[in-house]
Amino acid sequence: MTTDFTKPNPSSLSSVICIYTVFIISISALVDARTLGLNSISELDDSLVYLWPLPSEFTSGNKTLAVDPDLSLSVGGEGGGSAIVSEAFERYRAIIFKQSSWFSKLKLRGNSAYDISKLKIIVHSDDEEIQLGTDESYSLVVAKSDDRSIIGDATIEANSVFGALRGLETFSQLCAYDYVTKTVQVYKAPWYIRDRPRFAYRGLLLDTSRHFLPIDVIKQIIESMSYAKLNVLHWHIIDEESFPLEIPSYPNLWSGAYTKWERYTIEDAQEIVNFAKMRGINVMAEVDVPGHAESWGAGYPDLWPSSSCREPLDVAKNFTFDVISGILSDMRKIFPFELFHLGGDEVHTDCWTSTPHVQQWLQDHNMTAKDAYQYFVLRAQEIAISKNWTPVNWEETFNAFASKLNQQTVVHNWLGGGVCPKAVAKGFRCIFSNQGFWYLDHLDVPWERVYTAEPLEGINDVSGQQLVIGGEVCMWAETADASNVQQTIWPRAAAAAERLWSKREDLSAGNITITVLPRFQYFRCLLTRRGVPAAPATNKYARSPPSGPGSCYAQ
């Protein structure tokens, strides 16, 4: 970083004043709270910082700056002219000034100009490839020029365009609409922020097999992910219930879709990947084999061991692996992310041991059903690696035959605790998704359990910790479709997002009901203001509606 951070008052720095107040219109100004039986909420606790996720390093001051509704963009560096940057600026300007009116364009009373009229974004690299570990760090300065400082307006500096996106999100959260002056203001300025993610992989699994999700809904979810600085959409496209994706090499596969209207074309998938990239989000596709694949046989019945015993996929036929290779070849043209998920979970081999031709194959190859499971997983891995993908597998593969897995394998934990410590001890990388905390379809898991779940639990050596690439919350869709999926994801996914972005030591201190819950509720309300239907934060069961009248900031 080359930004010259002009220092605020040294006494402020010594005490590291980290305060951000946001003006909320008093409920009592709108309704008679006594009539409703509600407490009036006029402001938030100004000892807390209402940025989510919490930045790595920051200081703040005590000034209030007004932001020009005609805020302009100035760019610098080799990557400053990227369309990723300019389009993101336009998106965030629309968010920041959503409530602006003609009144806000008038000069402020007693002032000749707004304090912040320009946002400068400096990006040092013009590389627009996004992969695991892409630099997402940034610095952000929001200050008014005066006799002590030549820095005015707001400046974001980043090594990559994707770091600039993260800085834009933070800047947008600093901007708050003042209902009295009808202007956008930044409170507790000047702000000096240096920020970077704790983990490279911060994911959300989205299941479109159990229930089809329209393209626009997927895009809305991707957009909302960017607000919490999540950076991987794990797209669980296919499962035993339906096969909605077009595969040109085997065009009958999407006969396994629920209906002809619940399908994704190649162009749809490409559109989702491109939409995600513009928001700094990778898309990791999953083809779960050999289990969870009954839907494949709707178009190619030979993939079933028999018509009456339909999964796992038939291990005895080369045709099965030809189809897998064709699927992966077609998908490689769509999904540039280096990781590809091959599933491998919940494989019940009864069909193999009860189907005569598979029984014979097992006997001819001197294999047990467990051996065949290992053979299938390893052969699928070889296919993925041959297409320049790094395989990700659910933890059952590691639990069953860790010594045989390709060493490139990323082990995806889900069943319970203790898996990542075992995986990294054997030199494997790991993704944390313990179902007791980070399965969003478990509606009885409260926000605080999501928030306090720690991906590095039980891993004390630095070399082992570095092999945990991050974590992922999982939105399995047996009971979620377009009508309720976002209420199920949010706001609990944001609790994991801060765990994955912010420094561990900053999240572990104090009573989180006091230090985190008000910030968490504020972010939930930020989501709703941005059109994301996030459920109340503290309900006993996630995605349930409010239990009665009240402020968004107290639910």
N, C-alpha and C positions, 0 to 999 in steps of 0.2 A: 504494500500500500504506500502511496506517495502523498496522500492528503496531508496538508499541514494543519493539524487540529489546533485552532486557537483556543487557549485554555480559558475557562471561566474563572471566576474568583477563586484563588487558592484555598481560602477557608471553606468554600463550597466543595471543592475537590477533596479536601482532607476528610470531610465527613461523608463524602460520596452521596450527595443528595440525589436520590433516585425517585422523584415524585412526578406523577402526571395526573392532573385533575381534569375531569371532563364535566362540563356543565350539562346537567340534565334538567329539563323543564320541570318545575314542581308540579306534582300531581294536584296539589291543592289549588293551583292556578287554573286547572281545568275542571275539576269536580270537587264537590264537598266530600272530603275524605271521611268526615264523621258520619255522613249519611250512608256511605258505603261500608263503614266499619273498617277502614283501612288506615294504616299509618302513612303519613305524608313522607315522600322520599324526594328530597330536594337536591341532594348531591351524593356522590360516592365518597368512600374513605380516601382522602387525599394522601395518605401515607403509603398507598399502594401504587404500583405502576401498571396501567391498563394497556399493556402491549402483550399480545399473545401470538406465538410463544415468546417468553422472556428473552431479550437479547443477551449476548455473552457479556458485554461491557457497555456501560452507558453512564453518563452524567446528565444532569438537567439543572435548570435555573428557576427563576421565579417571574419571568416575563410572559406576557401574552402577545402573540403575533397574529395579525390578520393576513389571511391568504387571499390573493387576488383571484376572483372567479374566472379571469382571463389568463390564468397561470400558463406560462409558456415553457417550452422544452428547449434546453440547450444541451448539445452533446459534445463529447470529446473522446479521444482515444481511438484505437484501431477498430473497436467494436461498437462505438457509440452510435454509428449510423445504421445499426441493424434494425430490420423491420420488427424483430422481436421486442426491441426496446420501444420503438415509436408506437407500436400497436398497444403495448402494455400501458404506456403513458396515457393514451386516449381512454383505455378501459378504466384506469384508476382515476383519471380526471372526472369521468362520468360518475364514479362512485362518490368521490369527495364532494362534488358540487351537485349532488342529486337534488338537494333541497334549495338550491340557490334560486333566486328570483331576480327580477329587474331591480329590486331595491338594493340587493347586494352589490350591484354594479355601480351604484352611486358612491361618491367619495365618502369615506368615513367622517363622521362629525369631528371637526377640529383637525383633521389630517388631510394631507394633499396626496397621499399615496398609500397603497397597501404595503405591509412589511415584507411579504413574500410574493413576488410577482414572477419568479422564474425558478424552475427546477433544472439543475445541471446534472447530467448523468455522464460519468466518465467510465468507459469500459476498455480495459487494456488489451484484451484479445478479441480477434474477430472470429474465433473458432466457435461455431454454433452447434457442434456435436454435443449431445447430452448422453452421458453414460454414468455408470456407478462411480461415484467419487468426483464427478465434475465439481469444480470450485464454485461454491454458493456463498462465499464470504462477501461481505460488503462493509463499507463505512457510510454513515449518514450524518451530516451536519445540518442543523436547522437553526439559523442565527440571523439576527438583524445587524447590519453593519453600523458601527458607531466609531467614536474616537479611539476605542481600545481594540477594535477588530476590523479587519478589512473583509472578513467573510460576511456576505449577506445572502439573502435568499436561502435556498436549500441545495445541498450537493450530495449526490450518491456516487460513490466510487467503488468499482468492483473489477475483479480480474476477468470475469466472464459475464455474458449477457444474463445468465441465470442468477448470478449474484445480484445483478441490477434488479431483477424481478423481485427478489426477496427484499431488497431495500425499498422498492416501491410499495410493497405491502406494508412494511413498517411505517413509511411516511404516511400512507393513507390512514393508518390507525392513530397517528398523532393528530390528524386533522379532525376537528369536531365542529359540528354546526351549533352556533349560538342562536337560540330562538329569540333573544331580545334584540341583538344587533342585526340578526338575519345575515350573518356572515360566517364563513368558516375560519376557525381560529386554531392555533397551536398553543396549548397551555404549557407552563413550566419550561419555556425556552430560556436559554439556548439548549439544544439537545446535541450531544456528541455520542455517537453510537458506533461501536465496532462489533460485528456479529458474524458468527459462523455456526454451522450445525454440529451437534455432537456426533451424530451418526450419519453415514452416507446414504443409508437406505431407510426411508420413512414411508411406509406403505399403507395402502387400503386395498383389501381384496373386495372385488365386486363380482357377485355370482349372477350370471345372466342365463343360466341353464334352468334353475328351479323356477324362476319367473323371468320372462323376457322383459328387458328394459329398453324403451325407445331411445334412439340416438340422442335426442334432445335432453332426456333425463340423464344419460351418461355424461353429456357435456356439462350439465348443471352440477353434477357431482364433482367432476374434474375442476370446474371453476371454484367450487367451494373448498376443495382440497388445497388450492393455492393460497387461500386466505389463512390456512393453518400451517403453511409451509411444508405440507406433505409432498413427496416427490416421486412416488411410484404407485401407479394404478396396476394392481395385480388383477388381470382380467381373467376370471374363471369362466371362460366362454361356454365350455362344453361339459356335460356330465351325463349320467345315465338317463336323466329325464328328457333332455332335448339336446339336439345338435343344430344350433341356429346359424352357424358360420358357413359361408360359401367356400368350397375347396375346389378350384378348377380341375385339379388332377383327378379328383374322384367326385364328380358332380352330384352323385346320388346321396352323398353323406348328409346334406342338409334336408333330405327327406325325413330325418329324425327331428326336425323342428316341430314344435307344437302345431303350428299352422303355417300356411304359405305367407302369412303377413307378419310372422314373428321370426324374422331372419335378418342376418347382417350380410350385406354384399361385401366383396373385396373393397369396393370404394367406401363403404360405410366404415370399415375397419381402418382404412388409411386415413379417413377424415378424423376419426377419434385419435389416432396416433399423432397426427399433425396438430390438432387442437390442443392436445396435452403438451406437446413440445413447446408450443407458443406460451405456455404457462409454466414451463420448467419442470414438467412431469414426464417421466418415462412410463411406458406401458409394457408390463411383463405379461405375456400370454401364458396360459396353462392348457396343456392337453394331458389329462389325468389318465395314466395307463399303469397296469392293465385293468384295474377295477374301474368302477364308475363310468362304464363305457357302453352300456346296453343300447343307447340310442344310435350308436354307429351302425348297428345291424339292420336298422330300418331301411337303409339304402343298400347295404351289402350284407345279407344274412350269413354269408360264409365267415364273417368275422366272429359270429357266435360259436361257441363249442357245439351247440345244437339249438334247434328251434325252441326247445323247452327249457334250456339251461343257457342263459344268454350272457353271463359275465362271470369271471374276467374274460377279456378277449382271448381268442383261440391261440394258445402258445405254440401249437403244433404245426401251424401253417406259415410258410414264408409270406403268403399273401398279407397276413396281418402286419408284418413289418414293412412290406412294400407300401401299404396304405399309410402307416405312420411316417415313413420317409416322404411320401408324397405330400402329406399334410404339413410336415415341417418345412419342406422345400417351398411350398406356397406361402406359408406363414412367414418364412424368413424374408420374403420380399416386402412384407408389410411391417414387421416388428424389428426395428434396428437395435433395440436394447440388447445388451450382451447376455442377460440372464433369460433363461426359458424354463418354465416350470413343467416338470414331467409327472407330477403327482406321486403315485405309488402308495397311496394310503388305503387302508381298509380293504385289503385284497383277501377275499374269501375264496379258497381254491376248490370248493366242493364240486363245482362244474368240471374241473379238470380231472378230478379223481373218479367222477361218476360217468364220464362220457367215453365210450369205448375207444374211439380213435385217438383221443388224447391220452387215455390210459396206456395204449400201445406205444405211443410216442415217448411217454415217460419211461416205460420199460426199456425201449430200444436205446434210450440215451442214459439209462441208469440214473434217473433223477427221481427225487421225491417231489411232491407238490411245492415244498419250500424251496427246493433247488430250482424248480421251474420259475418261481416268483423272482428269485435272484437273477436267473438267466434273462428273463423278460426285461427287468429294470435295467440291467447292464447293457443289453442290446439296444434298448431305447436311448440310453445315455450315449452310446457310441454314435448313433444316428445324429443326435443333437450336436455332439462335439464335431462331427464331420461337417456340419453346417455352420461352424464357428460360433456355436452357442455354449455358454457355461450352464450345466444342468443344475436345477434346483429340485430337490425331492422332499416330500413330507418325511417326518422323522421315523416312520415305520421302517423305511429302507435302511436307515442307520442302525436302528435297534436290532434289525434282523441279520444284517451282514455288513457291518461297518468296514471290516477289513477288505472287502471286495469292491466297495464303491470306488469309482474314479475319484482321485484326490482333489479334482477340481470341484467336486460336488458341494453345493451349498445346502446344508441341512436346515429344513424348515420345521422348527418346533411348534407343536400345537397341543399335544396330549396332556402335558403337565410340566412341572418344574424339573430342573436338573439335567435337561437334555443338552442345552448349549454348553454347560461346563464339560460334559462328556465329549461332545463333538469337537470343541476347540482343543481339548487335551489330546485328541488324535490328529490334530492339524487341519480339521475341516473348518470352513467358515459357517456361520449360523445366523438365521433370522429368528427372532423371538416373537411368538404369537400365542403364548400360553392361553388355552381356551378358558381357563378360570378367570381371566382378566380381560383379554382382548378379543373375545368373540362377541361381536355386537348383537348377534341374534340371541344371546343369553341376556334377556331383558331384566333379570333380577340383579345384575352386577352394577352396583352404584358407581358414580363418577369417581369417588375417592379411591376405589380399588383399581380402577383403570389408571388413575393418575400415579398411584404409588407402586405399580408393578415395575420392576427394574430388570431390564434386559441383561445386565451384568451380574445379577445375583449369583453368588457362589463362584465367581471368577475373579481372583485376586491378583494374578500376575498380568502385567501390562501386555505381554505378547499374546496371551489368551484373550484379553479384552479386545485387542485389535482385530481378532478374527470374528467377533460379533459385528456384522456389518450394519445391524439395525433391527428394526421390528416392524410389525404390521398388524393393524386391526382388521378383522375379517367380517365382512357383511354377507353371511350366508343367507340365501333367499327363500328358504322353505316357507316362511311366513311374511315375506316382504316383497312388494312389487312397486310399481310407479306411484301408488297411492300413499305409501308410508315409508319408503326406503330412506329418504333423507331424514325423517324424524328419528329413524332408528340409528342412523350413522351419527347424527349431530344432536347434542354437542359432545357426546362421550368420546368420539374419535379425536376431538381436540385435546382431551386430557392426555391421550397417548402421544399426540403430536408435540406437546410441550416437553414431555419426558424424552422424546427422541431428538429434539432440537437443542434444548437449553442445558446448561451445565448442571451436572448431578448435584453438586454442592449447593447450588442456588435453590434447588427444589426440595431439599431434604430437611431444611431448618424450619422450626416453628410448627404451630398448629395450623394445618392447611385449611381448616374451616375459617380461620381468620385471615391467613396470608394468601390463600389461593382461591377459595370459593367465590369471593366477590369479583375477582378478576375473571374467573371461569364463567360466572353468570353474565358479566359484562360482555365477554366474547360471544356468548350465546345470543345476546341481544344484538350485537354487531351483525351476526349472521342473519338474524331475522330482518334487520334493517336493510340488508343487502338482498333480501328476497329468498333466503334459504330457510325452509320450514324446520328449524331446529326445535326439538322438544324442550320442555322445561328441564332445568339442570338437576333438580333435586327430587324429582318424583321417585317413588319406590320402584316403579317399573318404567323402564325406558320407553320412549315414544308415546306414553300416555298423555292425555291433555291436562291442562291445569286443573287443580282440584277446586278452584274458586277464583273470585276476582282478585286482582293484585297487579303489582308492577312486574314487568319483565325482569327487572333487575333484582327481584326478590323471590324468584321461582327457580 
